[in-house]
């Protein structure tokens, strides 16, 4: 069974007509697609898509780049979203020091609040970590909640070992189909601690590199995993 653990079907260009993309994914063998929120509006849209399409599930949360727009009371909205039966996780949340769209202290506060909520509800986190290893680790350490997926992994092997030791999971996008560095890191991760994702509409894998990504292409990510682990796609997908 193929799973796309990170597909932004609640954003352009998908959100106006997501059905063709979902249908192509199902035909390709994808049985579950998780749509993460990046703010309250897109979190609601993720839930709406989960209600409309059987393979779609939702995650809800405030992305670090949007944390500066998190208004008072936002956490109550996220808490209410968690009551929906197809909301699996809190995400996409975390830290981003690459561009600093929001002040770092604000990012830290919003991430910490959402991590605390995830721990209270025993829900996993979908973590965005870009050039922010230490801040990201410290929040999860302080809240004692490493029940998390480090999505679109871009840190080094040493950091991967640190978060794996605490119980986290790691996923790679289509980058794994062409990056020797990513492949080398993946080799050091147990197969049962990795997940597959597209992060569509970005990060398209070979042979679609440079084009718009979509959930059906998660099959190429899994095939790359299989090559790197020297297993069949069927063995890898288990």
Secondary structure, DSSP 8 states (H G I E B T S, - for coil): -EEES-B-TTSTTTTTS-HHHHHHHHHTTEEEEEEE-SSHHHHHHHHHHHHH-TTEEEEE---GGGGGG--TTHHHHHHHHTTSTTEEEEEEEEEETTT-SS-HHHHHHHHHHHHHHHHHHT-EEEEEEES-HHHHHHHHHHHT---EEE-S--S-HHHHHHHHHTT-EEEE-GGGGT-HHHHHHHHTS-GGGEEE---BTS---TTSTTS---GGGHHHHHHHHHHHHTS-HHHHH-
